[in-house]
C-alpha cells in the first residue's frame, strides 16, 4: 500500500507515482493569471513550488507545468501514441487539416510530405527572396529617425513566406497581405482563451476569425486553380507546387482543404514569430555595443559564425513562444517521480527552462559567446519545441533571421545607447518588445 502525505499544496503527496504540487487557487483565477500574466505567473510558481507543479486551467484542464531539462527529455522523446498534441491545439485557428490537428501515423505522414520545402537545398534557394524583401522594406527607412522594427520585420517575413509559398506576386497575394496580419493578431489573442460553447455573432472575435477564413479560402482556391493549370507546375519550386505534387506512400494526394489548412499554418505560424525574434535582435543590439561591433566586423569580413551564436542567444534570452504542450493519451504518464493521469496536459515552460542558471550561467546576461563553438543543449534550449512536434520550419526561421540581420548590418549603422530594456509584451501567443524594438539607423556609405 502506497503511503501518501500532504506537503502543503493541493494534490501534492510523497511516495511512488505522486502528483505534483498545486496552488490552492480557483480554476478561473488560475486561468486568468495564465492567460493574462503567464510568464510572470509561471516564474513565481516555479520559484515557490520548484520545476514541476500542477494547474487547473479553463482551456487545458488539469495541467502539469515543468522546466526540468531531464523531464523535458522524457516528454520530447516519449512515444507519440502516449503523448499527443496538446488539446485544444492551434488547429482551432488553422483547421482540422493542419499538422497541428494530427497525431500518430497521420502526423508522421504529413510531416514527411511537408519536409522537402524545408530541407537545406530548398531553404538555400529562398535566401535571395529574403534579401530582396529586406532591401525593399528598408528602402523606405528614414535615416537618423527612430524606427519601431516590429512592424517592418512583420512585413518582411510575411512577404518572404508569401513568395516562398506561392512563388509569385499578384492580386491574390495583395489580398493575403491585407488579411493575414489582423488575422494573426486576433488569433494570437484568443488562442489561450476558451471557445464559447454557443454560437457567437459575426462581430465577436470568433465570428471575425471565421470571416477571415472564408476570405482566405476563396483566395487560396483561386491560387490552387492557377497552379494546377500551370503547364510548368512540375518545375516550380514554391511550397504550393511542392504540396500539390506530393504523394503519400499509397499514392494519394492531400485534399484541397488540407492544402489550404497547411498553407494557413505556414503563413500564420511562419512569419510572426520570426519577426518578433528579429525585433528583439535590434532591441538587444541597441544596448550591447560590443556584440554589435563584433557582428558588423564579421559581416564585413564575410563570416557568419558569431551571427549564428547571436541568434541562438537571442532565442534563449528573449523567448518568443514560451511553452510547448502535450496531452496524455495513455492511461497515465510517469514523469520522473510524478504520475500524470490520462487526459491531463503537460506544458514545458520554455522561458523558465531558458533561465536555468545551472545550464546557462548568468542567464539574465545577453552573451552570444556562450554559443560560440558550442551547440546549445538539446533539451534545455528549445525555442522551437522538441521531439516529433518540433517546429518543421526551424531551419527556415534561422536562415531568415541570419539573412535579414546580415543585410541590415551591411547597409545600416545602428546607434547604441544605455536606454532601459524594453519590457516583454504578450500578444497572446508571441512575446514581443513592449515598444516595438526601437532603434535609430543610419545608412552606411558603400
C-alpha positions as CSV (number, residue, x, y, z in Angstrom):
1,X,0.0,0.0,0.0
2,X,1.4,3.4,-1.0
3,X,1.8,5.9,1.7
4,X,0.7,9.5,0.9
5,X,1.4,12.6,2.9
6,X,0.3,16.1,2.1
7,X,3.1,18.6,1.6
8,X,1.3,22.0,1.8
9,X,-0.1,22.4,-1.6
10,X,-3.2,20.8,-3.1
11,X,-2.6,17.5,-4.7
12,X,1.0,17.1,-3.5
13,X,2.0,13.7,-2.0
14,X,5.1,11.7,-1.3
15,X,5.8,8.2,-2.5
16,X,5.9,6.4,-5.8
17,X,3.8,8.0,-8.6
18,X,2.8,11.0,-6.6
19,X,1.0,14.1,-8.0
20,X,2.8,17.4,-8.4
21,X,2.0,20.3,-6.0
22,X,-0.9,22.5,-7.0
23,X,-1.5,26.1,-5.9
24,X,-4.8,26.4,-3.9
25,X,-6.5,28.8,-6.2
26,X,-9.8,28.6,-8.1
27,X,-9.7,27.5,-11.7
28,X,-10.9,30.8,-13.0
29,X,-8.2,32.7,-11.1
30,X,-5.5,30.3,-12.4
31,X,-6.9,30.7,-15.9
32,X,-6.9,34.5,-15.7
33,X,-3.3,34.6,-14.5
34,X,-2.2,32.1,-17.2
35,X,-3.9,34.0,-20.0
36,X,-3.1,37.5,-18.9
37,X,0.1,37.3,-17.0
38,X,1.5,33.9,-18.0
39,X,5.3,34.5,-17.9
40,X,5.2,36.3,-14.5
41,X,2.8,33.7,-13.1
42,X,4.8,30.7,-14.2
43,X,8.1,32.2,-12.9
44,X,6.6,32.9,-9.4
45,X,5.1,29.4,-9.3
46,X,8.4,27.9,-10.3
47,X,10.2,29.8,-7.5
48,X,7.6,28.6,-5.0
49,X,7.0,25.0,-6.0
50,X,10.1,24.1,-8.0
51,X,10.4,23.0,-11.6
52,X,7.3,20.8,-11.6
53,X,3.8,21.8,-10.4
54,X,0.2,21.5,-11.5
55,X,-2.5,23.9,-12.5
56,X,-6.2,23.6,-13.3
57,X,-6.9,25.8,-16.4
58,X,-10.2,26.5,-18.2
59,X,-8.7,25.7,-21.6
60,X,-6.3,22.9,-20.9
61,X,-7.8,21.3,-17.8
62,X,-5.5,19.6,-15.3
63,X,-2.1,20.7,-16.4
64,X,1.4,19.9,-15.2
65,X,3.9,22.7,-15.9
66,X,7.6,21.8,-15.8
67,X,11.1,23.2,-16.6
68,X,13.5,20.4,-15.6
69,X,15.7,19.5,-18.6
70,X,15.7,15.8,-17.8
71,X,11.9,15.8,-17.6
72,X,11.8,17.8,-20.9
73,X,13.8,15.0,-22.4
74,X,11.3,12.5,-21.2
75,X,8.4,14.4,-22.7
76,X,10.1,15.1,-26.1
77,X,11.3,11.5,-26.5
78,X,8.0,9.9,-25.3
79,X,6.1,7.5,-27.6
80,X,3.9,9.6,-29.8
81,X,1.0,7.4,-29.0
82,X,1.3,8.1,-25.3
83,X,1.8,11.9,-25.5
84,X,-0.1,13.6,-28.4
85,X,-0.5,17.3,-29.2
86,X,-2.0,19.5,-26.5
87,X,-5.7,19.8,-26.6
88,X,-7.2,22.1,-27.7
89,X,-4.4,22.8,-30.1
90,X,-3.8,25.6,-32.6
91,X,-5.8,23.6,-35.1
92,X,-8.7,25.7,-33.7
93,X,-7.2,28.5,-35.7
94,X,-5.6,26.7,-38.6
95,X,-8.2,24.0,-39.3
96,X,-8.6,20.2,-39.0
97,X,-6.3,19.6,-41.9
98,X,-3.4,21.4,-40.3
99,X,-0.4,19.4,-39.0
100,X,-1.3,20.8,-35.5
101,X,-4.5,18.8,-35.7
102,X,-2.9,15.5,-36.5
103,X,-1.4,12.8,-34.2
104,X,0.2,9.4,-34.6
105,X,0.6,8.0,-38.1
106,X,-1.3,10.8,-39.8
107,X,1.0,13.3,-38.2
108,X,4.1,11.4,-39.2
109,X,2.9,11.1,-42.8
110,X,2.0,14.8,-43.0
111,X,5.4,15.9,-41.7
112,X,7.0,13.7,-44.3
113,X,5.1,15.5,-47.0
114,X,5.9,18.9,-45.6
115,X,9.6,18.1,-45.2
116,X,11.0,18.8,-48.7
117,X,10.3,22.6,-48.8
118,X,12.3,22.9,-45.5
119,X,15.3,20.8,-46.5
120,X,18.7,22.5,-46.8
121,X,18.7,22.8,-50.6
122,X,15.2,24.3,-50.7
123,X,16.0,26.8,-48.0
124,X,19.2,27.9,-49.8
125,X,17.0,28.8,-52.8
126,X,15.0,31.1,-50.6
127,X,17.9,33.3,-49.4
128,X,17.7,35.6,-52.4
129,X,14.0,36.2,-51.7
130,X,14.8,37.1,-48.0
131,X,17.5,39.5,-49.1
132,X,15.3,41.1,-51.7
133,X,12.4,41.7,-49.3
134,X,14.7,43.1,-46.7
135,X,16.2,45.6,-49.2
136,X,12.8,46.5,-50.5
137,X,11.4,47.2,-47.0
138,X,14.5,49.1,-45.7
139,X,14.5,51.4,-48.7
140,X,11.8,53.4,-47.0
141,X,13.5,53.8,-43.6
142,X,14.3,57.4,-42.8
143,X,17.9,58.0,-42.0
144,X,18.6,59.0,-38.3
145,X,14.9,58.7,-37.3
146,X,13.9,56.2,-34.6
147,X,12.2,53.2,-36.1
148,X,9.9,50.6,-34.4
149,X,11.3,47.5,-36.1
150,X,8.5,45.1,-35.2
151,X,6.1,46.0,-37.9
152,X,8.8,46.3,-40.7
153,X,10.0,42.9,-39.6
154,X,6.5,41.5,-39.9
155,X,6.2,42.9,-43.4
156,X,9.5,41.4,-44.4
157,X,8.7,37.9,-43.0
158,X,5.1,37.9,-44.4
159,X,6.3,38.9,-47.9
160,X,9.0,36.2,-47.7
161,X,6.6,33.5,-46.7
162,X,4.1,34.6,-49.3
163,X,6.6,34.5,-52.1
164,X,8.2,31.2,-51.0
165,X,4.7,29.6,-50.5
166,X,3.1,30.8,-53.8
167,X,6.2,31.6,-55.9
168,X,4.9,34.9,-57.5
169,X,3.2,38.1,-56.7
170,X,-0.3,39.2,-57.8
171,X,-3.7,40.5,-56.7
172,X,-4.3,37.4,-54.6
173,X,-1.1,37.9,-52.6
174,X,-2.1,41.6,-52.1
175,X,-5.3,40.4,-50.5
176,X,-3.5,38.0,-48.3
177,X,-1.1,40.8,-47.2
178,X,-4.2,42.7,-46.1
179,X,-6.0,39.9,-44.2
180,X,-3.2,37.8,-42.7
181,X,-1.7,40.4,-40.2
182,X,-5.0,41.2,-38.4
183,X,-5.9,37.5,-38.5
184,X,-2.7,36.6,-36.8
185,X,-3.0,39.3,-34.2
186,X,-6.6,38.3,-33.3
187,X,-5.8,34.6,-33.4
188,X,-2.9,35.0,-31.1
189,X,-5.1,36.8,-28.6
190,X,-7.8,34.1,-28.5
191,X,-5.6,31.1,-28.7
192,X,-5.3,30.7,-25.0
193,X,-8.9,31.5,-24.3
194,X,-11.8,29.0,-24.1
195,X,-14.0,29.0,-27.1
196,X,-17.6,29.8,-26.3
197,X,-19.9,26.7,-26.3
198,X,-22.6,28.7,-28.0
199,X,-22.9,30.4,-31.4
200,X,-21.3,33.9,-31.5
201,X,-22.1,36.9,-33.6
202,X,-20.0,37.9,-36.6
203,X,-18.7,40.8,-34.6
204,X,-17.2,38.6,-31.9
205,X,-13.5,37.5,-32.1
206,X,-14.6,34.0,-33.3
207,X,-17.0,35.4,-35.8
208,X,-14.3,37.7,-37.2
209,X,-11.9,34.8,-37.4
210,X,-14.5,32.8,-39.4
211,X,-14.8,35.7,-41.9
212,X,-11.1,35.9,-42.3
213,X,-11.0,32.2,-43.0
214,X,-13.8,32.5,-45.6
215,X,-11.8,35.2,-47.5
216,X,-8.6,33.1,-47.2
217,X,-10.2,30.0,-48.6
218,X,-11.6,32.0,-51.6
219,X,-8.1,33.4,-52.4
220,X,-6.3,30.1,-51.9
221,X,-8.8,28.3,-54.1
222,X,-8.0,30.7,-56.9
223,X,-4.3,30.2,-56.4
224,X,-4.6,26.4,-56.4
225,X,-6.7,26.6,-59.6
226,X,-3.9,28.7,-61.2
227,X,-1.2,26.4,-60.0
228,X,-3.0,23.3,-61.3
229,X,-3.5,24.9,-64.7
230,X,0.2,26.0,-64.9
231,X,2.0,23.8,-67.6
232,X,5.3,24.4,-65.7
233,X,3.9,23.2,-62.3
234,X,6.4,20.3,-62.2
235,X,9.3,22.7,-62.5
236,X,8.1,25.1,-59.8
237,X,10.0,25.3,-56.5
238,X,7.4,27.2,-54.4
239,X,5.8,25.4,-51.5
240,X,2.3,25.3,-53.0
241,X,3.6,23.5,-56.1
242,X,5.5,21.0,-53.9
243,X,2.4,20.3,-51.8
244,X,0.3,19.8,-54.9
245,X,2.8,17.4,-56.4
246,X,3.4,15.5,-53.1
247,X,2.1,12.0,-52.6
248,X,1.6,9.8,-49.6
249,X,3.1,6.3,-49.6
250,X,-0.1,4.9,-51.1
251,X,0.0,7.4,-54.0
252,X,-2.9,9.6,-52.7
253,X,-2.6,13.4,-52.5
254,X,-3.6,16.0,-50.0
255,X,-7.1,17.2,-50.2
256,X,-7.7,20.8,-51.3
257,X,-8.9,21.6,-47.8
258,X,-5.9,20.1,-46.2
259,X,-3.6,22.1,-48.5
260,X,-5.5,25.3,-47.5
261,X,-5.1,24.4,-43.8
262,X,-1.4,23.8,-44.1
263,X,-0.9,27.0,-46.1
264,X,-2.7,28.9,-43.5
265,X,-0.5,27.2,-40.8
266,X,2.7,28.2,-42.7
267,X,1.5,31.8,-43.2
268,X,0.2,32.3,-39.7
269,X,2.8,30.5,-37.7
270,X,5.7,31.1,-40.2
271,X,6.2,34.8,-40.0
272,X,5.1,36.5,-36.8
273,X,7.4,34.5,-34.5
274,X,10.4,35.2,-36.7
275,X,9.5,38.9,-37.0
276,X,9.2,39.1,-33.2
277,X,12.7,37.5,-32.8
278,X,14.2,39.9,-35.3
279,X,12.7,42.9,-33.5
280,X,14.2,41.6,-30.2
281,X,17.5,41.3,-32.1
282,X,17.5,45.0,-32.8
283,X,16.3,45.8,-29.3
284,X,19.3,43.8,-27.8
285,X,21.9,45.2,-30.2
286,X,21.0,48.7,-29.4
287,X,22.0,48.0,-25.8
288,X,25.1,45.9,-26.4
289,X,27.6,47.8,-28.5
290,X,30.4,45.2,-28.1
291,X,28.2,42.5,-29.6
292,X,27.1,44.8,-32.4
293,X,30.6,45.8,-33.2
294,X,31.7,42.1,-33.5
295,X,28.7,41.4,-35.7
296,X,29.5,44.2,-38.1
297,X,33.1,43.3,-38.3
298,X,32.1,39.7,-39.1
299,X,29.6,40.8,-41.7
300,X,32.2,43.0,-43.4
301,X,34.6,40.0,-43.4
302,X,32.0,37.7,-44.9
303,X,31.6,35.5,-41.9
304,X,28.5,34.2,-40.0
305,X,29.6,32.1,-37.0
306,X,29.1,34.9,-34.4
307,X,25.9,35.9,-36.1
308,X,24.6,32.3,-35.6
309,X,25.7,32.4,-32.0
310,X,23.9,35.7,-31.5
311,X,20.7,34.2,-33.0
312,X,20.9,31.2,-30.6
313,X,21.4,33.5,-27.6
314,X,18.6,35.8,-28.7
315,X,16.2,32.9,-28.8
316,X,17.3,31.9,-25.3
317,X,17.3,35.3,-23.7
318,X,14.1,36.7,-25.4
319,X,11.9,33.6,-25.9
320,X,9.1,34.5,-28.2
321,X,6.9,31.3,-27.7
322,X,7.1,30.5,-24.1
323,X,5.6,27.0,-23.8
324,X,5.2,23.7,-25.7
325,X,2.4,21.3,-24.8
326,X,1.4,17.7,-24.9
327,X,-1.8,15.7,-23.9
328,X,-1.6,12.4,-22.0
329,X,-3.4,9.9,-24.3
330,X,-2.0,6.8,-22.4
331,X,-3.7,5.5,-19.2
332,X,-1.0,7.6,-17.4
333,X,2.4,9.0,-18.0
334,X,5.3,8.7,-15.5
335,X,7.3,11.9,-15.5
336,X,10.2,11.2,-13.2
337,X,8.8,10.8,-9.7
338,X,5.4,12.2,-10.8
339,X,2.5,10.2,-12.3
340,X,0.3,12.2,-14.7
341,X,-3.1,10.7,-15.3
342,X,-4.8,10.2,-18.6
343,X,-6.4,13.3,-20.1
344,X,-4.0,15.7,-18.4
345,X,-2.0,18.4,-20.2
346,X,1.8,18.7,-19.9
347,X,3.4,22.1,-20.5
348,X,7.1,22.7,-21.0
349,X,7.8,26.2,-19.7
350,X,10.3,27.2,-22.3
351,X,11.0,30.7,-20.9
352,X,11.8,29.2,-17.4
353,X,13.9,26.5,-19.0
354,X,16.0,29.1,-20.8
355,X,16.6,30.9,-17.5
356,X,18.1,27.9,-15.8
357,X,21.3,29.2,-14.2
358,X,22.8,25.7,-13.8
359,X,22.8,25.4,-17.6
360,X,23.1,29.0,-18.7
361,X,25.3,30.8,-16.1
362,X,24.2,34.4,-15.5
363,X,21.0,33.8,-17.6
364,X,20.0,37.5,-17.3
365,X,23.1,38.5,-19.3
366,X,22.8,38.7,-23.1
367,X,26.0,36.9,-24.1
368,X,26.3,35.3,-27.6
369,X,29.7,34.0,-26.7
370,X,28.1,31.2,-24.7
371,X,27.2,29.6,-28.0
372,X,30.5,30.3,-29.9
373,X,32.0,26.9,-30.7
374,X,29.3,25.3,-28.5
375,X,25.9,23.9,-29.5
376,X,23.0,24.6,-27.2
377,X,21.9,21.7,-25.0
378,X,19.2,19.8,-26.9
379,X,16.6,19.6,-24.0
380,X,17.4,23.0,-22.3
381,X,17.4,25.2,-25.4
382,X,14.0,24.6,-27.1
383,X,12.6,27.8,-28.8
384,X,11.1,25.6,-31.5
385,X,9.8,22.9,-29.1
386,X,11.1,19.4,-29.5
387,X,10.6,15.8,-30.4
388,X,8.2,14.7,-33.2
389,X,6.4,18.0,-32.9
390,X,9.4,20.3,-33.2
391,X,8.6,23.2,-35.5
392,X,9.2,22.0,-39.0
393,X,10.2,25.5,-40.1
394,X,13.0,25.9,-37.6
395,X,15.8,25.9,-40.2
396,X,13.8,28.3,-42.4
397,X,13.4,30.7,-39.5
398,X,17.1,30.5,-38.6
399,X,18.0,31.3,-42.2
400,X,15.6,34.2,-42.4
401,X,17.0,35.8,-39.2
402,X,20.5,35.2,-40.5
403,X,19.9,36.9,-43.9
404,X,17.8,39.8,-42.5
405,X,20.4,40.6,-39.9
406,X,23.3,40.3,-42.4
407,X,21.5,42.5,-45.0
408,X,20.6,45.3,-42.5
409,X,24.0,45.4,-40.9
410,X,25.6,45.6,-44.3
411,X,23.6,48.6,-45.2
412,X,23.0,50.5,-41.9
413,X,24.8,51.7,-38.8
414,X,22.8,51.1,-35.7
415,X,23.1,53.6,-32.9
416,X,23.7,52.2,-29.4
417,X,22.9,53.8,-26.0
418,X,22.0,52.9,-22.4
419,X,18.3,53.1,-22.8
420,X,16.4,50.8,-20.4
421,X,15.5,47.3,-21.7
422,X,12.1,47.2,-23.5
423,X,9.5,45.3,-21.4
424,X,8.3,42.0,-22.6
425,X,4.8,42.3,-24.0
426,X,2.4,39.5,-24.7
427,X,0.5,39.4,-28.0
428,X,-1.4,36.3,-26.8
429,X,0.9,33.6,-28.1
430,X,4.1,35.5,-29.1
431,X,6.1,37.8,-26.8
432,X,7.4,41.0,-28.4
433,X,9.3,44.1,-27.3
434,X,6.9,46.4,-25.5
435,X,8.0,49.5,-27.5
436,X,8.2,47.7,-30.8
437,X,12.0,47.2,-30.8
438,X,13.0,50.9,-31.3
439,X,16.3,51.7,-33.0
440,X,17.9,54.6,-34.8
441,X,19.6,53.6,-38.1
442,X,21.9,55.5,-40.5
443,X,22.8,54.3,-44.0
444,X,26.4,53.1,-44.3
445,X,28.4,54.6,-47.2
446,X,29.3,51.8,-49.6
